[in-house]
Amino acid sequence: MSLLKGKHTIKEIDGVRCTVVEKKIEQERVNFLTFLLELNGFEVKVLEEKRKTEEDPQTYLLGVTDLVFNPVIWVYERKLKTKDGKKVTADYWNQKTKNLEPNYWDFKKKY
């Protein structure tokens, strides 16, 4: 699930209703998002998803207990912060870069 989908889904994880942040993600992504979301004050819940076969990689569903949380809104309104206090960009959220600048609106066409 990426930021582009933007669908708000609720699911019960460990007996607690949670907003689904991402699903079908691997452990590395779980670790990244858990750290980032807990740093911003969210309680994170992780559910191991069932595999069809033993050869399939283990994937997880990650949610937060805040039922009104929407990652699209929080990322694009620049509400999430890193441990350095810098604002999270969409590329940082998607782990495409560790550089938090320039902002997407700063790109200018170069002729």
Residue pairs with C-beta under 8 A, 6 or more apart in sequence:
1 7
1 20
1 21
1 22
1 23
1 24
1 25
2 22
2 94
3 71
3 72
3 75
3 76
3 90
3 93
3 94
6 70
6 72
8 19
8 70
9 19
9 20
10 17
10 18
10 19
10 20
10 67
11 17
11 18
11 20
11 47
11 61
11 63
12 18
13 45
13 46
13 47
13 61
13 63
14 45
14 47
16 45
16 65
17 65
17 67
18 45
18 63
18 64
18 65
18 67
19 63
19 64
19 65
19 66
19 67
19 68
19 69
19 70
20 61
20 62
20 63
21 33
21 37
21 62
21 63
21 64
21 69
21 71
22 29
22 33
22 61
22 62
22 71
23 49
23 59
23 60
23 61
23 62
24 49
24 59
24 60
24 61
25 33
25 59
25 60
25 61
25 62
26 57
26 58
26 59
26 60
27 58
27 60
29 62
29 95
30 46
30 60
30 62
32 95
33 44
33 62
34 44
34 46
34 62
36 80
36 82
36 88
36 93
37 44
37 64
37 80
38 44
39 81
39 82
39 83
40 79
40 80
40 81
42 64
42 65
42 66
42 69
43 64
43 65
43 66
44 62
44 63
44 64
45 62
45 63
45 64
45 65
46 60
46 61
46 62
46 63
47 60
47 61
47 62
47 63
48 58
48 60
49 58
49 59
49 60
49 61
51 57
51 58
51 59
71 93
73 79
74 80
75 88
75 89
75 90
75 93
76 90
78 87
78 88
78 89
80 87
80 88
80 93
81 87
81 88
82 88
82 92
82 100
86 100
87 100
88 100
89 97
89 100
89 103
89 104
90 104
91 97
91 99
91 104
92 98
92 99
92 100
